[in-house]
Amino acid sequence: MLTCREVTQLLSEEQDRPLTLAERLRLRVHLAMCQGCANFKKQMNFLHAACRRFAGEPAGKERGD
């Protein structure tokens, strides 16, 4: 089981690189049980989208598209 510290690290890394299948599964299990980390993920997604909009990048566009 991942710790909250490991989850926050993975969520941060997820912004820069694709996670492995094992990382995604472990992350999903933890997020299903930990409301604090689930809220942190929502906040990270919101900030990522806001930064893309601020930079003028279309909201649906991801790196490498």
C-alpha positions in Angstrom: 0.0 0.0 0.0 1.3 3.4 -0.9 1.7 6.1 1.7 0.1 9.5 1.3 3.6 10.9 0.7 4.2 8.4 -2.1 0.8 9.2 -3.6 1.5 12.9 -3.7 4.9 12.2 -5.4 3.2 10.0 -8.0 0.5 12.5 -8.7 3.2 15.1 -9.3 5.1 12.8 -11.6 1.9 12.0 -13.5 1.9 15.6 -14.7 5.2 15.0 -16.5 5.3 11.3 -17.5 2.9 8.4 -18.0 2.6 6.2 -15.0 3.2 2.5 -15.3 0.3 0.1 -15.0 1.4 -1.0 -11.5 1.7 2.7 -10.4 -1.7 3.5 -11.7 -3.3 0.5 -10.0 -1.7 1.2 -6.7 -2.6 4.9 -7.0 -6.2 4.0 -7.8 -6.5 1.7 -4.7 -5.1 4.4 -2.4 -7.3 7.2 -3.8 -10.4 5.0 -3.3 -9.6 4.8 0.4 -8.0 8.2 1.2 -10.2 11.3 0.8 -7.3 13.6 1.5 -5.3 12.3 -1.4 -8.3 12.2 -3.7 -8.8 15.9 -2.9 -5.2 16.6 -3.6 -5.5 14.9 -7.0 -8.5 17.1 -7.8 -6.5 20.2 -6.8 -3.5 19.1 -8.9 -5.8 18.6 -11.9 -7.4 22.0 -11.4 -4.0 23.7 -11.2 -2.7 21.9 -14.2 -5.7 22.9 -16.3 -5.4 26.5 -15.1 -1.7 26.7 -16.0 -2.5 25.4 -19.5 -5.2 28.0 -19.9 -2.9 30.7 -18.7 -0.2 29.7 -21.1 -2.8 29.8 -24.0 -2.8 26.1 -24.6 -6.2 24.6 -25.4 -7.6 22.8 -22.3 -8.0 19.4 -24.0 -4.5 19.4 -25.5 -1.9 17.2 -23.9 1.8 17.1 -24.4 2.8 15.1 -27.5 -0.6 15.6 -29.3 
